Amino acid sequence: MALTQNFSFGQKQAQAQKLVLTQGMRQSILVLQLDTIDLAAYLQDLSLGNPLFDVKRGWTHPVWRRP
């Protein structure tokens, strides 16, 4: 009867990938999902907390005309 011995000395290595959202990314996602009215309200709230951030009222977009 033959006896065999198996010795396995090895290291296993696993790799994982994880997505981390920064605060700036979260804010960008939030802003991109807002409609016009909610975006105006969000920007108005930001301007109240930051004196360097100015929101001008009465802005209208230019009318695009085809030539």
N, CA, C and O atoms as a GROMACS GRO file, in nm:
protein
  268
    1MET      N    1   0.083  -0.116   0.000
    1MET     CA    2   0.000   0.000   0.000
    1MET      C    3   0.090   0.125   0.000
    1MET      O    4   0.176   0.140   0.086
    2ALA      N    5   0.068   0.210  -0.094
    2ALA     CA    6   0.150   0.329  -0.106
    2ALA      C    7   0.081   0.446  -0.036
    2ALA      O    8  -0.039   0.468  -0.053
    3LEU      N    9   0.156   0.518   0.041
    3LEU     CA   10   0.104   0.635   0.110
    3LEU      C   11   0.155   0.760   0.040
    3LEU      O   12   0.274   0.772   0.009
    4THR      N   13   0.067   0.850   0.017
    4THR     CA   14   0.108   0.976  -0.044
    4THR      C   15   0.076   1.088   0.054
    4THR      O   16  -0.026   1.086   0.124
    5GLN      N   17   0.161   1.181   0.057
    5GLN     CA   18   0.141   1.296   0.145
    5GLN      C   19   0.132   1.421   0.058
    5GLN      O   20   0.216   1.445  -0.029
    6ASN      N   21   0.030   1.498   0.085
    6ASN     CA   22   0.013   1.626   0.016
    6ASN      C   23   0.030   1.739   0.116
    6ASN      O   24  -0.045   1.749   0.213
    7PHE      N   25   0.126   1.820   0.094
    7PHE     CA   26   0.145   1.937   0.177
    7PHE      C   27   0.124   2.059   0.088
    7PHE      O   28   0.187   2.074  -0.017
    8SER      N   29   0.036   2.146   0.132
    8SER     CA   30   0.008   2.265   0.053
    8SER      C   31   0.031   2.387   0.141
    8SER      O   32  -0.047   2.415   0.232
    9PHE      N   33   0.135   2.457   0.114
    9PHE     CA   34   0.165   2.579   0.185
    9PHE      C   35   0.153   2.693   0.086
    9PHE      O   36   0.240   2.712   0.000
   10GLY      N   37   0.048   2.767   0.096
   10GLY     CA   38   0.028   2.875   0.002
   10GLY      C   39  -0.052   2.987   0.066
   10GLY      O   40  -0.111   2.972   0.172
   11GLN      N   41  -0.053   3.096   0.000
   11GLN     CA   42  -0.131   3.209   0.046
   11GLN      C   43  -0.240   3.236  -0.056
   11GLN      O   44  -0.217   3.228  -0.177
   12LYS      N   45  -0.355   3.266  -0.007
   12LYS     CA   46  -0.463   3.306  -0.095
   12LYS      C   47  -0.479   3.457  -0.086
   12LYS      O   48  -0.472   3.516   0.022
   13GLN      N   49  -0.498   3.514  -0.198
   13GLN     CA   50  -0.511   3.659  -0.202
   13GLN      C   51  -0.643   3.693  -0.271
   13GLN      O   52  -0.672   3.643  -0.379
   14ALA      N   53  -0.720   3.779  -0.208
   14ALA     CA   54  -0.847   3.821  -0.266
   14ALA      C   55  -0.842   3.972  -0.288
   14ALA      O   56  -0.779   4.046  -0.213
   15GLN      N   57  -0.909   4.013  -0.391
   15GLN     CA   58  -0.912   4.155  -0.424
   15GLN      C   59  -1.057   4.199  -0.430
   15GLN      O   60  -1.141   4.132  -0.491
   16ALA      N   61  -1.086   4.312  -0.368
   16ALA     CA   62  -1.222   4.366  -0.368
   16ALA      C   63  -1.218   4.510  -0.416
   16ALA      O   64  -1.122   4.584  -0.390
   17GLN      N   65  -1.320   4.547  -0.484
   17GLN     CA   66  -1.330   4.684  -0.534
   17GLN      C   67  -1.455   4.746  -0.473
   17GLN      O   68  -1.562   4.684  -0.473
   18LYS      N   69  -1.442   4.867  -0.421
   18LYS     CA   70  -1.551   4.932  -0.353
   18LYS      C   71  -1.562   5.075  -0.401
   18LYS      O   72  -1.461   5.144  -0.416
   19LEU      N   73  -1.683   5.119  -0.426
   19LEU     CA   74  -1.707   5.256  -0.470
   19LEU      C   75  -1.741   5.341  -0.349
   19LEU      O   76  -1.831   5.309  -0.272
   20VAL      N   77  -1.668   5.449  -0.332
   20VAL     CA   78  -1.691   5.540  -0.221
   20VAL      C   79  -1.736   5.674  -0.279
   20VAL      O   80  -1.666   5.733  -0.362
   21LEU      N   81  -1.851   5.721  -0.235
   21LEU     CA   82  -1.901   5.849  -0.281
   21LEU      C   83  -1.857   5.959  -0.185
   21LEU      O   84  -1.885   5.952  -0.065
   22THR      N   85  -1.788   6.058  -0.237
   22THR     CA   86  -1.747   6.170  -0.155
   22THR      C   87  -1.866   6.264  -0.136
   22THR      O   88  -1.970   6.250  -0.202
   23GLN      N   89  -1.850   6.359  -0.046
   23GLN     CA   90  -1.958   6.455  -0.021
   23GLN      C   91  -1.988   6.536  -0.148
   23GLN      O   92  -2.104   6.566  -0.176
   24GLY      N   93  -1.885   6.570  -0.223
   24GLY     CA   94  -1.906   6.644  -0.347
   24GLY      C   95  -1.983   6.563  -0.451
   24GLY      O   96  -2.067   6.618  -0.522
   25MET      N   97  -1.954   6.434  -0.458
   25MET     CA   98  -2.027   6.347  -0.552
   25MET      C   99  -2.173   6.336  -0.512
   25MET      O  100  -2.262   6.339  -0.597
   26ARG      N  101  -2.198   6.322  -0.382
   26ARG     CA  102  -2.336   6.312  -0.334
   26ARG      C  103  -2.414   6.440  -0.366
   26ARG      O  104  -2.530   6.435  -0.407
   27GLN      N  105  -2.348   6.555  -0.346
   27GLN     CA  106  -2.413   6.682  -0.374
   27GLN      C  107  -2.440   6.697  -0.524
   27GLN      O  108  -2.545   6.747  -0.564
   28SER      N  109  -2.347   6.653  -0.606
   28SER     CA  110  -2.366   6.660  -0.751
   28SER      C  111  -2.485   6.575  -0.796
   28SER      O  112  -2.565   6.619  -0.878
   29ILE      N  113  -2.496   6.456  -0.741
   29ILE     CA  114  -2.608   6.368  -0.776
   29ILE      C  115  -2.740   6.432  -0.733
   29ILE      O  116  -2.838   6.427  -0.807
   30LEU      N  117  -2.741   6.491  -0.614
   30LEU     CA  118  -2.862   6.557  -0.565
   30LEU      C  119  -2.904   6.672  -0.657
   30LEU      O  120  -3.020   6.682  -0.695
   31VAL      N  121  -2.809   6.757  -0.692
   31VAL     CA  122  -2.839   6.874  -0.775
   31VAL      C  123  -2.885   6.832  -0.915
   31VAL      O  124  -2.976   6.894  -0.970
   32LEU      N  125  -2.825   6.730  -0.971
   32LEU     CA  126  -2.863   6.686  -1.105
   32LEU      C  127  -3.004   6.628  -1.111
   32LEU      O  128  -3.066   6.625  -1.217
   33GLN      N  129  -3.054   6.581  -0.998
   33GLN     CA  130  -3.188   6.522  -0.995
   33GLN      C  131  -3.298   6.625  -0.972
   33GLN      O  132  -3.416   6.593  -0.988
   34LEU      N  133  -3.263   6.748  -0.936
   34LEU     CA  134  -3.363   6.849  -0.904
   34LEU      C  135  -3.427   6.908  -1.030
   34LEU      O  136  -3.361   6.924  -1.132
   35ASP      N  137  -3.555   6.939  -1.020
   35ASP     CA  138  -3.619   7.011  -1.129
   35ASP      C  139  -3.593   7.161  -1.109
   35ASP      O  140  -3.528   7.199  -1.012
   36THR      N  141  -3.641   7.246  -1.198
   36THR     CA  142  -3.608   7.387  -1.197
   36THR      C  143  -3.651   7.458  -1.069
   36THR      O  144  -3.574   7.535  -1.012
   37ILE      N  145  -3.771   7.432  -1.024
   37ILE     CA  146  -3.822   7.499  -0.905
   37ILE      C  147  -3.744   7.455  -0.781
   37ILE      O  148  -3.705   7.539  -0.699
   38ASP      N  149  -3.721   7.326  -0.767
   38ASP     CA  150  -3.645   7.276  -0.653
   38ASP      C  151  -3.500   7.322  -0.657
   38ASP      O  152  -3.441   7.349  -0.552
   39LEU      N  153  -3.443   7.331  -0.776
   39LEU     CA  154  -3.306   7.379  -0.790
   39LEU      C  155  -3.297   7.525  -0.746
   39LEU      O  156  -3.202   7.562  -0.678
   40ALA      N  157  -3.394   7.607  -0.785
   40ALA     CA  158  -3.395   7.748  -0.744
   40ALA      C  159  -3.404   7.759  -0.592
   40ALA      O  160  -3.336   7.841  -0.531
   41ALA      N  161  -3.488   7.678  -0.530
   41ALA     CA  162  -3.501   7.679  -0.384
   41ALA      C  163  -3.372   7.632  -0.317
   41ALA      O  164  -3.330   7.688  -0.216
   42TYR      N  165  -3.310   7.529  -0.372
   42TYR     CA  166  -3.185   7.478  -0.318
   42TYR      C  167  -3.075   7.584  -0.325
   42TYR      O  168  -3.001   7.603  -0.229
   43LEU      N  169  -3.065   7.651  -0.439
   43LEU     CA  170  -2.964   7.755  -0.454
   43LEU      C  171  -2.992   7.874  -0.362
   43LEU      O  172  -2.900   7.936  -0.310
   44GLN      N  173  -3.120   7.906  -0.343
   44GLN     CA  174  -3.156   8.015  -0.252
   44GLN      C  175  -3.113   7.980  -0.109
   44GLN      O  176  -3.061   8.065  -0.037
   45ASP      N  177  -3.136   7.856  -0.068
   45ASP     CA  178  -3.093   7.812   0.065
   45ASP      C  179  -2.942   7.819   0.080
   45ASP      O  180  -2.891   7.859   0.185
   46LEU      N  181  -2.868   7.781  -0.024
   46LEU     CA  182  -2.722   7.790  -0.020
   46LEU      C  183  -2.676   7.934  -0.007
   46LEU      O  184  -2.581   7.963   0.065
   47SER      N  185  -2.743   8.024  -0.076
   47SER     CA  186  -2.702   8.165  -0.072
   47SER      C  187  -2.725   8.227   0.065
   47SER      O  188  -2.654   8.321   0.101
   48LEU      N  189  -2.822   8.177   0.141
   48LEU     CA  190  -2.847   8.230   0.275
   48LEU      C  191  -2.734   8.193   0.371
   48LEU      O  192  -2.703   8.268   0.464
   49GLY      N  193  -2.673   8.080   0.349
   49GLY     CA  194  -2.565   8.036   0.436
   49GLY      C  195  -2.426   8.079   0.391
   49GLY      O  196  -2.330   8.062   0.466
   50ASN      N  197  -2.414   8.133   0.271
   50ASN     CA  198  -2.284   8.171   0.217
   50ASN      C  199  -2.294   8.312   0.158
   50ASN      O  200  -2.357   8.330   0.054
   51PRO      N  201  -2.234   8.412   0.222
   51PRO     CA  202  -2.244   8.550   0.172
   51PRO      C  203  -2.175   8.572   0.037
   51PRO      O  204  -2.204   8.670  -0.031
   52LEU      N  205  -2.085   8.483  -0.002
   52LEU     CA  206  -2.016   8.497  -0.131
   52LEU      C  207  -2.096   8.437  -0.246
   52LEU      O  208  -2.062   8.456  -0.363
   53PHE      N  209  -2.200   8.364  -0.213
   53PHE     CA  210  -2.284   8.299  -0.314
   53PHE      C  211  -2.405   8.386  -0.338
   53PHE      O  212  -2.486   8.407  -0.247
   54ASP      N  213  -2.420   8.438  -0.458
   54ASP     CA  214  -2.527   8.532  -0.489
   54ASP      C  215  -2.620   8.471  -0.592
   54ASP      O  216  -2.577   8.420  -0.696
   55VAL      N  217  -2.750   8.477  -0.563
   55VAL     CA  218  -2.850   8.427  -0.657
   55VAL      C  219  -2.924   8.548  -0.714
   55VAL      O  220  -2.983   8.626  -0.639
   56LYS      N  221  -2.920   8.561  -0.844
   56LYS     CA  222  -2.990   8.671  -0.909
   56LYS      C  223  -3.128   8.625  -0.949
   56LYS      O  224  -3.143   8.519  -1.010
   57ARG      N  225  -3.225   8.702  -0.917
   57ARG     CA  226  -3.362   8.668  -0.951
   57ARG      C  227  -3.398   8.727  -1.088
   57ARG      O  228  -3.339   8.826  -1.132
   58GLY      N  229  -3.493   8.667  -1.153
   58GLY     CA  230  -3.542   8.720  -1.280
   58GLY      C  231  -3.459   8.678  -1.399
   58GLY      O  232  -3.474   8.733  -1.508
   59TRP      N  233  -3.371   8.580  -1.380
   59TRP     CA  234  -3.290   8.533  -1.492
   59TRP      C  235  -3.378   8.454  -1.587
   59TRP      O  236  -3.457   8.369  -1.545
   60THR      N  237  -3.363   8.482  -1.714
   60THR     CA  238  -3.436   8.404  -1.815
   60THR      C  239  -3.334   8.352  -1.915
   60THR      O  240  -3.233   8.416  -1.943
   61HIS      N  241  -3.362   8.238  -1.967
   61HIS     CA  242  -3.270   8.180  -2.064
   61HIS      C  243  -3.292   8.247  -2.200
   61HIS      O  244  -3.403   8.291  -2.230
   62PRO      N  245  -3.188   8.253  -2.280
   62PRO     CA  246  -3.204   8.314  -2.412
   62PRO      C  247  -3.291   8.227  -2.502
   62PRO      O  248  -3.297   8.105  -2.489
   63VAL      N  249  -3.356   8.294  -2.591
   63VAL     CA  250  -3.442   8.222  -2.687
   63VAL      C  251  -3.354   8.175  -2.801
   63VAL      O  252  -3.284   8.254  -2.864
   64TRP      N  253  -3.357   8.047  -2.826
   64TRP     CA  254  -3.276   7.991  -2.934
   64TRP      C  255  -3.359   7.990  -3.061
   64TRP      O  256  -3.470   7.937  -3.065
   65ARG      N  257  -3.304   8.047  -3.161
   65ARG     CA  258  -3.374   8.053  -3.291
   65ARG      C  259  -3.289   7.983  -3.395
   65ARG      O  260  -3.167   7.992  -3.397
   66ARG      N  261  -3.359   7.914  -3.480
   66ARG     CA  262  -3.288   7.849  -3.590
   66ARG      C  263  -3.272   7.949  -3.703
   66ARG      O  264  -3.364   8.026  -3.733
   67PRO      N  265  -3.156   7.948  -3.765
   67PRO     CA  266  -3.135   8.043  -3.877
   67PRO      C  267  -3.215   8.006  -3.999
   67PRO      O  268  -3.208   8.076  -4.101
   0.00000   0.00000   0.00000
